[in-house]
Amino acid sequence: MKILVLNCGSSSVKYKLIDTADEKVLAEGGVEKIGLNDGFLKYKQADGNKAIKELGLTDHKGAVKAVLDILTDPKDGCIKSYSEIDAVGHRVVHGGEKFAKSVLLTDEVLQQVKDCYDLAPLHNPANVTGIEAVEEILPGIKQVGVFDTAFHQTMPAKSYMYALPYKYYQEDGVRRYGFHGTSHRYVSQRVCEILGVDPKDVKIITCHVGNGGSITAIEGGKSVDTSMGLTPTEGLMMGTRVGDVDPGALTFLMKKHNLSADDIQRLINKESGVGGVSGVSSDMREIEAAVNAGDPRATLALDMYEQRITKYIGAYAAEMGGVDIIVFTGGVGENQTSLRSNVCKPLGFMGVKLNEELNAKTRGTDTVISTDDSKVKVVVVPTDEELMIARDTEAIVSGREL
């Protein structure tokens, strides 16, 4: 099947066209700055070279149409007509407690996704807009929703509940949901393939580390705990997100500086994390350069960033009564060799031993970077959320159980 995978944001649409017969990516790219005069489409041409096409797009329908047009372009396209697309798979950020797996998108399901708007006000409306745009342009085509939160619906109540008055869970759904679920599911399955083990027999900690980051404890192939919470703000220190923080510190700042709820939202999501502490950047490559140049605040930010990853790995190993495999994925996890080394050094007491030479040259490839005698396997696995979405989409439209 040829599956079009879409990730629709508030002002962007990212896409991949994947042939599931051999899992080959036929085309990929994205539309940026939807609604602005300087909007553009970036894509790979038939010869593999990257290109940019300037567009003036007012809405997501126009963006989706631009994607379909480039896919069928006589010069740069890879298919002759829209009819060659068998189904469309969508990344949907929040499924609440309603969705524990990917589903065929019907009117009823779409309404349930809309019911989660208050849980993901920046993401779910954009996801739905993309779904509705596809239906308008390709009426009747089967569409599948793959939820960031679905994989974590196997967490027990002791992991997902907050110690707030219970009524806020009952009435408002306030609990830990977790995110990056599609990535955690993919890399946990892939690492078992690499190592030739059964997911049911191992305890895995997956570290999706990038500008956004989360860590998940996986036992028997199921998520039992994860670091992100009701929103993607909880957990690790991230590029601009604060991660774990004393809520009393936030109310202190609100009172002292007369900050509104919107001010605090901006503070914890856009002005904190690595960028907020360092004052340099939220990009870890720039932070690393600043550290090498002797910048003390960049050094502090990187130390904090790494320490929190180590802390969560240690906590989840304790929670599961051990760990067999640690996986690094995401832009930073796959490419920043020094971070992997610094995160793993304090874990020596658990029997974690890195092959430092191999780790130093491993970037973005499936590689076991622990030593042969390490009690815990440490593996780099590049994530592929789009492939996971394509696989789920094919299975669902073919009537197979996930």
DOLO-142221 format. One record per residue (C-alpha): x, y, z; residue in one letter; residue number from 1. Coordinates in nm, 2 decimals, padded with zeros to 4 digits, always signed. Each point is the difference from the previous one (the first is absolute). Example, Ala and Ser with C-alpha at 12.3 -4.5 7.8 and 13.67 -1.06 7.14 Angstrom:
- u  v  w  voba  pado
- +01.23  -00.45  +00.78  A  1
- +00.14  +00.34  -00.07  S  2
***
This chain:
- u  v  w  voba  pado
- +00.00  +00.00  +00.00  M  1
- +00.10  +00.36  -00.06  K  2
- -00.07  +00.18  +00.33  I  3
- +00.02  +00.38  +00.03  L  4
- +00.10  +00.09  +00.35  V  5
- -00.09  +00.36  +00.12  L  6
- +00.11  +00.19  +00.31  N  7
- -00.21  +00.32  +00.00  C  8
- +00.10  +00.27  +00.23  G  9
- -00.15  +00.35  +00.06  S  10
- +00.20  +00.15  -00.29  S  11
- +00.16  -00.30  -00.17  S  12
- -00.06  -00.33  -00.16  V  13
- +00.27  -00.26  -00.01  K  14
- -00.04  -00.30  -00.23  Y  15
- +00.15  -00.33  -00.11  K  16
- -00.13  -00.24  -00.27  L  17
- +00.10  -00.35  +00.10  I  18
- -00.05  -00.32  -00.21  D  19
- -00.06  -00.26  +00.27  T  20
- +00.09  -00.29  -00.23  A  21
- +00.37  +00.07  +00.06  D  22
- -00.04  +00.29  +00.25  E  23
- +00.17  +00.23  -00.24  K  24
- -00.05  +00.38  +00.03  V  25
- -00.11  +00.12  -00.35  L  26
- -00.02  +00.37  +00.09  A  27
- +00.03  +00.23  +00.30  E  28
- -00.01  +00.36  +00.08  G  29
- -00.22  +00.26  +00.17  G  30
- -00.19  +00.33  -00.03  V  31
- +00.10  +00.28  +00.23  E  32
- -00.15  +00.33  +00.10  K  33
- -00.36  -00.08  -00.09  I  34
- -00.21  +00.32  +00.01  G  35
- +00.30  +00.23  -00.07  L  36
- +00.10  +00.16  -00.33  N  37
- +00.35  -00.16  +00.01  D  38
- -00.13  -00.36  +00.04  G  39
- +00.19  -00.27  -00.18  F  40
- +00.02  -00.37  -00.09  L  41
- +00.33  -00.18  +00.05  K  42
- +00.04  -00.34  -00.16  Y  43
- +00.23  -00.25  -00.15  K  44
- +00.01  -00.01  -00.38  Q  45
- -00.01  -00.32  -00.20  A  46
- +00.39  +00.00  -00.02  D  47
- +00.02  +00.03  +00.38  G  48
- +00.10  +00.37  +00.01  N  49
- -00.19  +00.23  +00.23  K  50
- -00.21  +00.28  -00.14  A  51
- -00.22  +00.29  +00.13  I  52
- -00.31  +00.13  -00.17  K  53
- -00.14  +00.33  +00.12  E  54
- -00.37  +00.00  +00.08  L  55
- -00.26  +00.24  +00.13  G  56
- -00.23  -00.24  +00.20  L  57
- -00.28  +00.13  +00.22  T  58
- -00.11  -00.34  +00.15  D  59
- +00.08  -00.37  +00.05  H  60
- -00.22  -00.10  -00.30  K  61
- +00.23  +00.19  -00.22  G  62
- +00.31  -00.15  +00.17  A  63
- -00.13  -00.35  -00.05  V  64
- -00.09  +00.07  -00.36  K  65
- +00.36  +00.13  -00.05  A  66
- +00.14  -00.33  +00.14  V  67
- -00.23  -00.20  -00.23  L  68
- +00.09  +00.21  -00.30  D  69
- +00.38  -00.05  +00.05  I  70
- -00.05  -00.37  +00.05  L  71
- -00.17  -00.02  -00.34  T  72
- +00.22  +00.27  -00.17  D  73
- +00.12  -00.13  -00.34  P  74
- +00.36  +00.10  +00.07  K  75
- +00.05  -00.03  +00.38  D  76
- -00.28  -00.24  +00.10  G  77
- +00.00  -00.37  +00.06  C  78
- -00.36  -00.10  -00.08  I  79
- -00.21  +00.08  -00.30  K  80
- -00.33  +00.07  +00.17  S  81
- -00.16  +00.04  +00.35  Y  82
- -00.17  -00.34  -00.05  S  83
- +00.34  -00.17  +00.06  E  84
- -00.02  +00.10  +00.37  I  85
- -00.18  -00.28  +00.18  D  86
- -00.04  +00.17  +00.34  A  87
- +00.11  +00.29  +00.21  V  88
- +00.15  -00.04  +00.35  G  89
- -00.01  +00.30  +00.24  H  90
- +00.21  +00.07  +00.31  R  91
- -00.25  +00.12  +00.26  V  92
- +00.15  +00.13  +00.32  V  93
- -00.26  -00.06  +00.27  H  94
- -00.25  -00.29  +00.02  G  95
- -00.07  +00.04  +00.37  G  96
- -00.13  -00.32  +00.16  E  97
- -00.21  -00.06  -00.31  K  98
- +00.26  -00.17  -00.22  F  99
- +00.25  -00.27  +00.10  A  100
- +00.09  -00.08  -00.35  K  101
- -00.02  +00.14  -00.36  S  102
- -00.35  +00.02  -00.15  V  103
- -00.18  +00.05  -00.33  L  104
- -00.12  +00.36  -00.01  L  105
- -00.37  +00.02  -00.01  T  106
- -00.24  +00.29  +00.08  D  107
- -00.04  -00.15  +00.35  E  108
- +00.37  -00.03  +00.06  V  109
- +00.07  +00.35  -00.13  L  110
- -00.25  +00.14  +00.25  Q  111
- +00.18  -00.19  +00.28  Q  112
- +00.33  +00.16  -00.12  V  113
- -00.17  +00.34  +00.01  K  114
- -00.11  -00.08  +00.36  D  115
- +00.37  -00.01  +00.09  C  116
- +00.05  +00.36  -00.12  Y  117
- +00.03  +00.13  +00.35  D  118
- +00.28  -00.25  +00.07  L  119
- +00.20  +00.11  -00.31  A  120
- -00.13  +00.33  -00.11  P  121
- +00.31  +00.07  -00.22  L  122
- +00.02  -00.33  -00.17  H  123
- -00.33  -00.19  -00.03  N  124
- -00.19  +00.28  -00.19  P  125
- +00.28  +00.01  -00.26  A  126
- +00.00  -00.38  -00.03  N  127
- -00.38  +00.00  -00.06  V  128
- +00.03  +00.28  -00.25  T  129
- +00.24  -00.22  -00.20  G  130
- -00.23  -00.30  +00.02  I  131
- -00.29  +00.21  -00.13  E  132
- +00.21  +00.15  -00.28  A  133
- +00.08  -00.35  -00.12  V  134
- -00.36  -00.10  +00.00  E  135
- -00.10  +00.30  -00.20  E  136
- +00.27  -00.05  -00.26  I  137
- -00.01  -00.38  -00.01  L  138
- -00.36  -00.09  +00.10  P  139
- -00.04  -00.35  +00.12  G  140
- +00.36  -00.09  +00.05  I  141
- +00.07  -00.20  +00.31  K  142
- +00.18  +00.20  +00.27  Q  143
- +00.16  -00.13  +00.33  V  144
- +00.08  +00.19  +00.31  G  145
- +00.32  -00.10  +00.19  V  146
- +00.01  +00.16  +00.34  F  147
- +00.31  +00.11  +00.19  D  148
- -00.17  -00.09  +00.33  T  149
- -00.13  -00.35  -00.10  A  150
- +00.31  -00.21  +00.09  F  151
- -00.01  +00.14  +00.35  H  152
- -00.36  -00.11  +00.07  Q  153
- +00.14  -00.33  +00.15  T  154
- +00.15  +00.20  +00.30  M  155
- -00.15  -00.11  +00.33  P  156
- -00.19  +00.26  +00.21  A  157
- +00.28  +00.04  +00.24  K  158
- +00.22  +00.13  -00.28  S  159
- -00.25  +00.23  -00.17  Y  160
- -00.19  +00.15  +00.29  M  161
- +00.10  +00.33  +00.16  Y  162
- -00.03  +00.05  +00.37  A  163
- -00.27  +00.27  -00.06  L  164
- -00.36  -00.01  +00.13  P  165
- -00.15  -00.30  -00.18  Y  166
- -00.28  +00.20  -00.14  K  167
- +00.23  +00.18  -00.25  Y  168
- +00.07  -00.34  -00.15  Y  169
- -00.36  -00.10  -00.01  Q  170
- -00.14  +00.33  -00.12  E  171
- +00.29  +00.14  -00.21  D  172
- +00.22  -00.29  -00.10  G  173
- +00.30  +00.14  +00.18  V  174
- +00.26  -00.28  +00.00  R  175
- +00.33  -00.10  -00.17  R  176
- -00.06  -00.10  -00.36  Y  177
- +00.36  +00.01  -00.14  G  178
- +00.10  +00.08  -00.36  F  179
- +00.25  -00.12  -00.27  H  180
- -00.18  -00.33  +00.04  G  181
- +00.04  -00.09  -00.37  T  182
- +00.37  +00.05  +00.02  S  183
- +00.04  -00.20  +00.33  H  184
- -00.21  -00.28  -00.15  R  185
- +00.21  -00.01  -00.32  Y  186
- +00.34  +00.00  +00.16  V  187
- -00.09  -00.25  +00.27  S  188
- -00.12  -00.24  -00.27  Q  189
- +00.30  +00.07  -00.22  R  190
- +00.25  -00.05  +00.27  V  191
- -00.14  -00.34  +00.07  C  192
- +00.03  -00.09  -00.37  E  193
- +00.37  +00.12  +00.01  I  194
- +00.08  -00.21  +00.31  L  195
- -00.21  -00.30  -00.10  G  196
- -00.21  +00.00  +00.32  V  197
- -00.37  -00.02  +00.08  D  198
- -00.15  +00.33  +00.12  P  199
- -00.20  -00.20  +00.26  K  200
- +00.33  -00.12  +00.17  D  201
- +00.18  +00.33  +00.05  V  202
- -00.01  +00.33  +00.19  K  203
- +00.09  +00.29  -00.22  I  204
- +00.05  +00.37  +00.07  I  205
- -00.04  +00.22  -00.32  T  206
- +00.15  +00.35  +00.00  C  207
- -00.15  +00.22  -00.27  H  208
- +00.23  +00.29  +00.04  V  209
- -00.02  +00.31  -00.23  G  210
- -00.13  +00.36  +00.03  N  211
- -00.29  -00.17  +00.17  G  212
- +00.08  -00.31  +00.20  G  213
- -00.16  -00.28  +00.20  S  214
- +00.10  -00.33  +00.15  I  215
- -00.22  -00.31  +00.03  T  216
- +00.02  -00.32  +00.20  A  217
- -00.11  -00.30  -00.20  I  218
- -00.07  -00.34  +00.15  E  219
- -00.13  -00.29  -00.20  G  220
- -00.03  +00.22  -00.30  G  221
- -00.23  +00.25  +00.18  K  222
- +00.05  +00.35  +00.13  S  223
- -00.01  -00.01  +00.38  V  224
- +00.12  +00.36  +00.07  D  225
- +00.11  +00.30  -00.20  T  226
- +00.14  +00.34  +00.09  S  227
- -00.24  +00.24  -00.19  M  228
- -00.33  +00.07  +00.17  G  229
- -00.33  +00.16  -00.06  L  230
- +00.19  +00.22  -00.25  T  231
- +00.34  -00.04  -00.16  P  232
- +00.15  +00.25  +00.25  T  233
- +00.06  -00.25  +00.29  E  234
- +00.31  -00.22  +00.03  G  235
- +00.34  +00.06  -00.15  L  236
- +00.16  +00.34  -00.05  M  237
- -00.06  +00.08  -00.37  M  238
- +00.10  +00.26  -00.25  G  239
- -00.24  +00.26  +00.12  T  240
- -00.23  -00.20  +00.24  R  241
- +00.07  +00.01  +00.37  V  242
- -00.06  -00.37  +00.08  G  243
- -00.05  -00.09  +00.36  D  244
- -00.04  +00.30  +00.22  V  245
- -00.14  +00.08  +00.35  D  246
- -00.35  +00.13  -00.08  P  247
- +00.04  +00.22  +00.31  G  248
- +00.28  +00.18  -00.19  A  249
- -00.25  +00.08  -00.28  L  250
- -00.26  +00.14  +00.24  T  251
- +00.28  +00.20  +00.18  F  252
- +00.10  +00.16  -00.34  L  253
- -00.36  +00.06  -00.09  M  254
- -00.06  +00.20  +00.32  K  255
- +00.34  +00.18  +00.01  K  256
- +00.00  +00.11  -00.37  H  257
- -00.38  +00.02  -00.05  N  258
- +00.01  -00.27  -00.27  L  259
- -00.32  -00.14  -00.16  S  260
- -00.06  -00.36  -00.09  A  261
- +00.09  +00.08  -00.36  D  262
- +00.32  +00.16  +00.12  D  263
- +00.09  -00.32  +00.19  I  264
- -00.09  -00.22  -00.30  Q  265
- +00.24  +00.20  -00.21  R  266
- +00.26  +00.00  +00.27  L  267
- +00.00  -00.38  +00.05  I  268
- -00.04  -00.09  -00.37  N  269
- +00.19  +00.26  -00.19  K  270
- +00.25  +00.18  +00.23  E  271
- +00.14  -00.27  +00.22  S  272
- +00.21  -00.32  -00.04  G  273
- +00.34  +00.00  -00.16  V  274
- -00.07  +00.34  -00.17  G  275
- -00.12  +00.16  +00.32  G  276
- +00.29  -00.12  +00.22  V  277
- +00.28  +00.05  -00.26  S  278
- -00.11  +00.33  -00.15  G  279
- +00.17  -00.13  -00.31  V  280
- -00.24  -00.23  -00.20  S  281
- -00.24  -00.29  +00.03  S  282
- +00.20  -00.18  -00.27  D  283
- +00.23  -00.26  +00.16  M  284
- +00.26  +00.04  -00.28  R  285
- +00.04  +00.37  +00.09  E  286
- +00.00  -00.09  +00.37  I  287
- +00.28  -00.25  -00.06  E  288
- +00.20  +00.27  -00.19  A  289
- -00.05  +00.25  +00.29  A  290
- +00.11  -00.26  +00.25  V  291
- +00.32  -00.07  -00.20  N  292
- +00.06  +00.38  +00.00  A  293
- -00.03  +00.01  +00.38  G  294
- -00.34  +00.15  +00.05  D  295
- -00.10  -00.07  +00.36  P  296
- -00.38  +00.03  -00.04  R  297
- +00.01  -00.23  -00.31  A  298
- +00.20  -00.25  +00.21  T  299
- -00.25  +00.02  +00.28  L  300
- -00.29  -00.05  -00.25  A  301
- +00.16  -00.31  -00.15  L  302
- +00.09  -00.14  +00.34  D  303
- -00.36  +00.04  +00.11  M  304
- -00.14  -00.15  -00.33  Y  305
- +00.22  -00.31  +00.03  E  306
- -00.06  -00.05  +00.37  Q  307
- -00.37  -00.01  -00.04  R  308
- +00.02  -00.27  -00.26  I  309
- +00.22  -00.21  +00.23  T  310
- -00.24  +00.06  +00.29  K  311
- -00.30  -00.13  -00.19  Y  312
- +00.18  -00.30  -00.13  I  313
- +00.11  -00.09  +00.36  G  314
- -00.36  +00.06  +00.12  A  315
- -00.16  -00.22  -00.26  Y  316
- +00.26  -00.28  +00.05  A  317
- -00.10  +00.00  +00.37  A  318
- -00.37  +00.01  -00.08  E  319
- +00.03  -00.30  -00.23  M  320
- +00.24  -00.19  +00.23  G  321
- +00.27  +00.02  -00.27  G  322
- +00.06  +00.08  -00.36  V  323
- +00.13  -00.21  -00.29  D  324
- +00.02  +00.26  -00.28  I  325
- +00.05  +00.38  -00.01  I  326
- -00.08  +00.16  -00.34  V  327
- +00.11  +00.34  -00.11  F  328
- -00.21  +00.16  -00.28  T  329
- -00.11  +00.35  -00.12  G  330
- +00.22  +00.27  -00.15  G  331
- +00.23  +00.04  +00.30  V  332
- -00.01  -00.36  +00.12  G  333
- +00.10  -00.13  -00.34  E  334
- +00.27  +00.25  -00.07  N  335
- +00.15  +00.15  +00.31  Q  336
- +00.27  -00.25  +00.10  T  337
- +00.13  +00.18  +00.30  S  338
- -00.35  +00.02  +00.15  L  339
- -00.05  -00.37  -00.02  R  340
- +00.34  -00.05  +00.17  S  341
- -00.07  +00.24  +00.28  N  342
- -00.35  -00.13  +00.06  V  343
- +00.12  -00.36  +00.02  C  344
- +00.31  +00.05  +00.22  K  345
- -00.19  +00.03  +00.33  P  346
- -00.19  -00.31  -00.09  L  347
- +00.31  -00.22  +00.04  G  348
- -00.14  -00.13  +00.33  F  349
- -00.28  -00.17  -00.20  M  350
- +00.26  -00.17  -00.22  G  351
- -00.03  +00.25  -00.29  V  352
- +00.33  +00.01  -00.20  K  353
- +00.03  +00.20  -00.32  L  354
- +00.24  -00.09  -00.28  N  355
- +00.13  +00.36  -00.01  E  356
- +00.18  -00.04  -00.33  E  357
- -00.31  -00.13  -00.17  L  358
- -00.22  +00.25  +00.17  N  359
- +00.22  +00.29  -00.12  A  360
- -00.05  -00.09  -00.37  K  361
- -00.37  -00.11  +00.02  T  362
- -00.24  +00.26  -00.14  R  363
- -00.35  -00.08  -00.13  G  364
- +00.05  -00.37  -00.06  T  365
- -00.13  -00.32  +00.17  D  366
- +00.30  -00.08  +00.22  T  367
- +00.06  -00.18  +00.33  V  368
- +00.24  +00.24  +00.18  I  369
- +00.04  -00.20  +00.32  S  370
- +00.29  -00.24  +00.06  T  371
- -00.04  -00.38  -00.04  D  372
- +00.01  -00.04  +00.38  D  373
- -00.24  +00.28  +00.08  S  374
- -00.29  -00.13  +00.21  K  375
- -00.23  +00.24  -00.17  V  376
- -00.01  +00.04  -00.38  K  377
- +00.03  +00.36  -00.11  V  378
- -00.12  +00.05  -00.36  V  379
- -00.04  +00.30  -00.24  V  380
- -00.32  -00.04  -00.21  V  381
- -00.10  +00.28  -00.24  P  382
- -00.37  +00.05  +00.05  T  383
- -00.25  -00.02  -00.29  D  384
- -00.34  +00.11  +00.11  E  385
- -00.12  +00.04  -00.36  E  386
- +00.08  -00.36  -00.07  L  387
- -00.19  -00.11  +00.31  M  388
- -00.30  +00.21  -00.12  I  389
- +00.02  -00.15  -00.34  A  390
- +00.01  -00.35  +00.14  R  391
- -00.30  +00.07  +00.23  D  392
- -00.20  +00.16  -00.29  T  393
- +00.06  -00.30  -00.23  E  394
- -00.10  -00.25  +00.27  A  395
- -00.32  +00.18  +00.09  I  396
- -00.12  +00.06  -00.36  V  397
- +00.08  -00.36  -00.07  S  398
- -00.21  -00.12  +00.29  G  399
- +00.29  -00.14  +00.20  R  400
- +00.03  +00.03  +00.38  E  401
- +00.28  +00.22  +00.13  L  402
***
